């Protein structure tokens, strides 16, 4: 039965992990894997998560199924975290719990497919390397819009706006709310306003991937694009993830929020969404989302979480600044200031695939082929070695 299957090449990130683990050089650096790491190279469990888990251990009396939509404390908390205080009628909005951000994106893709066979989703060039496979696996057509110039390391903002103006009415535009992956470069508030005005005029539907809220400039600041959009659009789709901002990578915690034109349409959207969920995971995993729901319902724990998240964000910003300064000190002609201007965990370093390969082979520095780096892999101890090595391959 399986003889006709073709061999699928290994995922690029998994390949990097394998090669890095097999490298025995003591000064090797992993800038590829997509998880946060502290100054000691560890991916810690947040202390506030441990407190929430301790609470769950004491109070949970059953492991019976939760509902298709998930834990109400979680879904209400995540919805408020993204949307803040707004005047939208509650019966136009619903949020469900999903098995991570990837499942949220896939459920949304399935919902789009059954809503319209002709719909097309437009994704940024470049975008997260799983966006297109998720859309493709759901049978949803997609095209790309200009986003990032790898030569100048700036947004192709004017080209993006021109492309948006020519997208057919009713199509969907997939955007990153903040901390664009892989570039780390986000539109500023004025640019977001221009994007929204063009999309509104052209009757385009926003589809927001909100995977890094709190890691760019703060929880409320990072939600500005979403909150601007809910004032401008009758329909909006938001996929959210708690992998990065709660450190719950393996627990698979995410959410899908849909805003509809009116309450009657919202009922139909919700019923169809839950039917999709039923055929995929049936019910979402509980543990991680229950911990998040408890934290968001407890003011003291919420405040502790914000402080921990601030520490994470500040470390990323500091490492960006240290690398940018170290490279500036080494190179008189190359400009790496874009690293400091960008947000979140990821950036394009600004080197060629050939130079990426040379960094791996000669210096034990691992990153994706296009030069995407995870800033969390940088420490004060290895930043000079990294800058020296980049200088040598330029």
C-alpha positions as CSV (number, residue, x, y, z in Angstrom):
1,X,0.0,0.0,0.0
2,X,2.8,2.5,0.8
3,X,5.1,1.7,-2.1
4,X,4.2,4.7,-4.0
5,X,5.0,7.2,-1.3
6,X,8.1,9.4,-1.9
7,X,10.7,10.1,0.8
8,X,10.1,13.6,2.4
9,X,13.3,15.5,3.1
10,X,13.9,16.2,6.8
11,X,12.7,19.4,8.3
12,X,15.4,22.1,8.1
13,X,15.2,22.9,11.8
14,X,15.3,19.2,12.8
15,X,18.3,18.8,10.5
16,X,20.1,21.7,12.2
17,X,19.4,20.2,15.7
18,X,20.8,16.8,14.6
19,X,23.9,18.4,13.1
20,X,24.4,20.6,16.2
21,X,24.1,17.6,18.6
22,X,26.7,15.7,16.6
23,X,29.2,18.6,16.7
24,X,31.7,18.2,19.6
25,X,33.3,21.6,19.3
26,X,33.1,23.3,22.7
27,X,32.4,26.8,21.3
28,X,29.5,25.7,19.0
29,X,26.4,28.0,18.9
30,X,22.9,27.0,18.0
31,X,21.0,29.9,16.5
32,X,18.5,27.7,14.7
33,X,16.1,26.0,17.1
34,X,12.9,28.0,17.6
35,X,12.6,28.1,21.4
36,X,13.6,30.7,24.0
37,X,16.8,30.1,25.9
38,X,18.0,32.0,29.0
39,X,21.6,33.2,29.5
40,X,22.6,29.7,30.5
41,X,21.3,28.1,27.4
42,X,18.3,26.5,29.1
43,X,14.6,26.7,28.1
44,X,13.1,27.1,31.6
45,X,9.7,26.5,32.9
46,X,8.4,29.8,34.1
47,X,8.0,30.0,37.9
48,X,4.5,31.2,37.6
49,X,3.6,28.1,35.5
50,X,5.0,25.9,38.2
51,X,2.8,27.7,40.7
52,X,-0.3,27.2,38.5
53,X,0.6,23.5,38.0
54,X,0.9,23.1,41.8
55,X,-2.6,24.6,42.1
56,X,-3.9,22.2,39.4
57,X,-2.3,19.2,41.1
58,X,-4.1,20.1,44.4
59,X,-7.5,21.0,42.9
60,X,-8.1,18.9,39.8
61,X,-10.3,15.8,40.6
62,X,-10.8,14.4,37.1
63,X,-9.1,13.9,33.8
64,X,-12.4,13.6,31.9
65,X,-12.8,15.3,28.6
66,X,-13.2,19.0,28.4
67,X,-15.6,20.5,25.9
68,X,-14.8,20.9,22.2
69,X,-14.2,24.7,22.7
70,X,-11.9,24.1,25.7
71,X,-11.5,25.7,29.1
72,X,-13.6,28.8,29.5
73,X,-11.1,30.4,31.8
74,X,-8.5,30.0,29.2
75,X,-10.6,31.1,26.2
76,X,-12.0,34.2,28.0
77,X,-8.5,35.1,29.3
78,X,-6.8,34.8,25.9
79,X,-9.6,36.7,24.2
80,X,-9.2,39.6,26.6
81,X,-5.4,39.5,26.4
82,X,-5.6,40.1,22.7
83,X,-8.7,42.3,22.3
84,X,-8.5,44.3,25.5
85,X,-11.6,46.3,26.4
86,X,-13.7,46.8,23.3
87,X,-17.3,47.7,22.4
88,X,-17.9,44.7,20.1
89,X,-21.1,42.7,20.9
90,X,-20.0,39.5,22.7
91,X,-22.2,37.4,20.5
92,X,-20.1,38.3,17.4
93,X,-16.9,36.9,18.9
94,X,-15.9,33.4,19.9
95,X,-12.6,31.8,21.0
96,X,-11.8,28.2,21.2
97,X,-8.8,26.4,22.7
98,X,-6.5,24.5,20.3
99,X,-3.5,22.2,20.4
100,X,-1.0,25.0,19.9
101,X,-0.8,27.7,17.3
102,X,-0.3,25.3,14.4
103,X,-3.6,23.6,15.1
104,X,-5.3,26.9,15.3
105,X,-4.0,27.9,11.9
106,X,-5.0,24.5,10.4
107,X,-8.5,24.8,11.9
108,X,-8.8,28.3,10.5
109,X,-7.6,27.1,7.1
110,X,-10.3,24.3,7.1
111,X,-12.9,26.9,8.0
112,X,-11.9,29.1,5.1
113,X,-12.0,26.2,2.7
114,X,-15.6,25.2,3.6
115,X,-16.6,28.9,3.5
116,X,-15.4,29.4,-0.1
117,X,-13.7,27.1,-2.6
118,X,-12.3,30.1,-4.5
119,X,-10.8,31.9,-1.5
120,X,-7.1,32.7,-1.6
121,X,-4.9,33.4,1.4
122,X,-2.0,35.9,0.9
123,X,1.1,35.3,3.0
124,X,4.2,37.5,3.4
125,X,7.4,36.8,1.5
126,X,9.1,35.5,3.6
127,X,6.9,34.0,6.3
128,X,7.0,31.2,8.9
129,X,8.1,28.1,7.2
130,X,4.9,26.2,8.3
131,X,2.3,28.7,7.0
132,X,2.3,27.5,3.4
133,X,2.4,23.8,4.2
134,X,-0.6,24.2,6.6
135,X,-2.6,26.0,3.9
136,X,-1.5,23.5,1.3
137,X,-2.4,20.5,3.4
138,X,-5.9,22.0,3.9
139,X,-6.3,22.5,0.2
140,X,-6.4,26.3,0.5
141,X,-4.9,28.4,-2.3
142,X,-2.2,30.9,-1.3
143,X,-0.1,33.6,-2.9
144,X,2.6,35.8,-1.5
145,X,2.8,39.6,-1.0
146,X,6.1,41.5,-0.8
147,X,7.4,42.1,2.8
148,X,11.1,42.1,3.4
149,X,14.1,43.3,1.4
150,X,17.1,41.0,2.2
151,X,19.5,43.4,0.7
152,X,18.6,46.5,2.6
153,X,17.1,44.5,5.6
154,X,14.0,46.7,5.6
155,X,10.4,46.3,4.9
156,X,9.2,46.5,1.3
157,X,6.4,48.6,2.6
158,X,5.5,50.5,-0.6
159,X,5.6,47.3,-2.6
160,X,3.4,45.6,0.0
161,X,0.8,48.4,-0.1
162,X,0.7,48.3,-3.9
163,X,0.2,44.5,-3.8
164,X,-2.6,44.8,-1.2
165,X,-4.4,47.3,-3.4
166,X,-4.6,44.7,-6.2
167,X,-5.7,41.7,-4.2
168,X,-9.2,40.6,-5.2
169,X,-12.0,41.5,-2.9
170,X,-12.9,38.9,-0.4
171,X,-9.4,37.3,-0.2
172,X,-7.6,36.8,3.1
173,X,-4.3,38.4,4.2
174,X,-2.3,36.4,6.7
175,X,-0.2,38.7,8.9
176,X,2.0,38.4,11.9
177,X,0.7,40.6,14.8
178,X,4.3,41.2,16.0
179,X,7.8,39.7,16.0
180,X,7.5,38.7,12.4
181,X,9.0,35.2,11.9
182,X,11.6,34.9,10.3
183,X,12.7,38.5,9.9
184,X,11.7,40.1,13.3
185,X,10.8,43.3,11.4
186,X,7.3,44.7,12.1
187,X,5.3,47.6,10.6
188,X,5.2,50.6,12.9
189,X,1.8,51.9,14.1
190,X,1.5,54.4,11.2
191,X,2.3,51.7,8.7
192,X,-0.3,49.4,10.4
193,X,-2.9,52.1,10.0
194,X,-2.1,52.4,6.3
195,X,-2.3,48.6,5.8
196,X,-5.7,48.6,7.6
197,X,-7.0,51.4,5.4
198,X,-6.0,49.7,2.2
199,X,-7.4,46.3,3.3
200,X,-10.7,47.9,4.4
201,X,-11.1,49.8,1.1
202,X,-10.3,46.6,-0.9
203,X,-12.7,44.4,1.2
204,X,-9.9,42.1,2.4
205,X,-10.2,39.8,5.4
206,X,-7.4,39.9,8.1
207,X,-6.0,36.6,9.3
208,X,-3.6,37.3,12.2
209,X,-1.0,34.9,13.6
210,X,-0.4,36.1,17.1
211,X,2.4,33.9,18.3
212,X,4.6,36.3,20.2
213,X,2.4,38.8,22.1
214,X,4.5,40.4,24.8
215,X,7.9,39.7,23.3
216,X,8.2,42.8,21.1
217,X,7.3,45.9,23.2
218,X,4.7,44.7,25.8
219,X,1.4,42.9,25.9
220,X,-0.8,45.9,25.1
221,X,1.7,47.4,22.7
222,X,2.0,44.2,20.7
223,X,-1.8,43.9,20.5
224,X,-2.2,47.3,18.8
225,X,-2.6,46.0,15.3
226,X,-5.3,43.5,16.4
227,X,-7.2,46.2,18.4
228,X,-7.0,48.6,15.4
229,X,-8.4,45.9,13.2
230,X,-11.4,45.1,15.3
231,X,-12.5,48.7,15.0
232,X,-12.2,48.6,11.2
233,X,-13.3,45.1,10.0
234,X,-16.6,43.2,10.4
235,X,-14.7,39.9,10.0
236,X,-11.4,38.9,11.6
237,X,-9.5,35.6,12.3
238,X,-6.8,35.4,15.0
239,X,-4.7,32.4,15.7
240,X,-2.8,32.6,19.0
241,X,-0.1,30.6,20.7
242,X,1.2,30.3,24.3
243,X,4.4,28.5,23.3
244,X,6.6,31.5,23.5
245,X,5.0,33.9,26.0
246,X,4.2,31.2,28.5
247,X,7.0,28.9,27.6
248,X,4.5,26.0,27.0
249,X,6.1,24.6,23.9
250,X,5.5,20.9,24.4
251,X,2.1,21.3,26.1
252,X,0.6,22.6,22.9
253,X,-1.5,25.6,24.0
254,X,-3.2,27.9,21.5
255,X,-6.5,29.5,20.6
256,X,-8.6,30.5,17.6
257,X,-10.7,33.6,17.7
258,X,-13.2,34.5,15.0
259,X,-15.1,37.8,14.8
260,X,-18.2,37.7,12.5
261,X,-20.5,40.3,11.0
262,X,-23.4,39.6,13.3
263,X,-24.6,37.1,15.9
264,X,-26.4,34.8,13.4
265,X,-23.3,34.4,11.3
266,X,-21.2,33.9,14.4
267,X,-23.5,30.9,15.4
268,X,-22.9,29.3,12.1
269,X,-19.1,29.9,12.2
270,X,-18.9,28.5,15.7
271,X,-20.9,25.4,14.9
272,X,-18.8,24.7,11.8
273,X,-15.5,25.4,13.6
274,X,-16.4,22.9,16.4
275,X,-17.4,20.3,13.8
276,X,-13.9,20.7,12.3
277,X,-12.3,20.3,15.8
278,X,-14.4,17.2,16.3
279,X,-12.8,15.5,13.3
280,X,-9.3,16.5,14.1
281,X,-8.5,16.4,17.8
282,X,-12.0,16.0,19.2
283,X,-11.1,17.9,22.3
284,X,-8.0,20.0,23.0
285,X,-5.3,19.0,25.6
286,X,-6.1,20.4,29.0
287,X,-3.0,20.8,31.3
288,X,-1.1,23.7,29.8
289,X,-4.3,25.7,28.9
290,X,-5.7,25.1,32.4
291,X,-2.4,26.6,33.9
292,X,-2.7,29.6,31.6
293,X,-6.4,30.0,32.4
294,X,-5.6,29.9,36.2
295,X,-2.9,32.5,35.8
296,X,-5.1,34.9,33.8
297,X,-7.9,34.6,36.3
298,X,-5.6,35.3,39.3
299,X,-4.4,38.9,39.5
300,X,-1.3,38.1,41.6
301,X,-0.2,35.4,39.2
302,X,-0.9,37.5,36.2
303,X,1.3,40.2,37.6
304,X,4.1,37.7,38.2
305,X,3.7,36.4,34.7
306,X,4.1,39.9,33.2
307,X,7.3,40.4,35.2
308,X,8.8,37.1,33.9
309,X,7.7,37.9,30.4
310,X,9.3,41.4,30.7
311,X,12.6,39.7,31.7
312,X,12.4,37.4,28.6
313,X,11.7,40.4,26.3
314,X,14.5,42.5,27.9
315,X,17.0,39.7,27.4
316,X,16.2,39.4,23.7
317,X,16.5,43.2,23.3
318,X,19.8,43.2,25.1
319,X,21.2,40.3,23.0
320,X,20.1,42.2,19.8
321,X,22.0,45.3,21.0
322,X,25.1,43.4,22.0
323,X,25.3,41.5,18.7
324,X,24.6,44.7,16.7
325,X,27.3,46.6,18.6
326,X,29.8,43.8,18.4
327,X,29.4,43.5,14.6
328,X,29.6,47.3,14.2
329,X,32.9,47.3,16.1
330,X,34.2,44.5,13.8
331,X,32.9,45.8,10.4
332,X,33.3,49.4,9.2
333,X,31.2,48.9,6.0
334,X,28.5,46.4,6.9
335,X,25.4,47.7,8.7
336,X,23.8,45.3,11.1
337,X,21.6,47.8,12.9
338,X,18.5,46.0,11.6
339,X,19.2,43.3,14.2
340,X,18.6,45.9,17.0
341,X,15.6,47.4,15.2
342,X,13.8,44.1,14.9
343,X,11.6,42.4,17.5
344,X,11.2,39.1,19.2
345,X,13.3,35.9,18.9
346,X,14.1,35.9,15.2
347,X,16.1,38.0,12.7
348,X,17.8,37.6,9.4
349,X,21.5,38.1,10.0
350,X,22.1,39.5,6.6
351,X,24.5,37.0,5.1
352,X,24.3,34.6,2.1
353,X,23.5,30.8,2.2
354,X,27.2,30.2,1.3
355,X,28.3,32.2,4.3
356,X,25.8,30.4,6.5
357,X,27.3,27.1,5.5
358,X,30.8,28.4,6.1
359,X,29.9,29.5,9.6
360,X,28.6,26.0,10.3
361,X,31.6,24.1,8.9
362,X,34.4,26.3,10.1
363,X,33.1,27.8,13.3
364,X,30.3,25.5,14.6
365,X,27.6,28.2,14.3
366,X,24.3,26.8,13.2
367,X,21.3,28.7,11.7
368,X,18.8,28.3,8.9
369,X,20.0,28.5,5.4
370,X,18.7,32.0,4.6
371,X,20.5,33.4,7.7
372,X,17.6,33.4,10.1
373,X,18.9,33.4,13.7
374,X,17.3,32.9,17.0
375,X,18.5,35.7,19.1
376,X,17.9,33.7,22.3
377,X,20.9,31.5,21.3
378,X,23.2,34.5,21.9
379,X,24.8,35.1,25.3
380,X,27.2,37.7,26.6
381,X,29.8,34.8,26.7
382,X,29.4,33.8,23.0
383,X,28.5,37.1,21.3
384,X,32.1,38.2,20.6
385,X,33.0,34.7,19.1
386,X,29.8,35.0,17.0
387,X,30.8,38.5,15.8
388,X,34.4,37.4,15.0
389,X,33.1,34.4,13.1
390,X,30.7,36.5,11.0
391,X,33.4,39.0,10.3
392,X,35.6,36.2,9.0
393,X,33.1,34.9,6.5
394,X,32.0,38.3,5.1
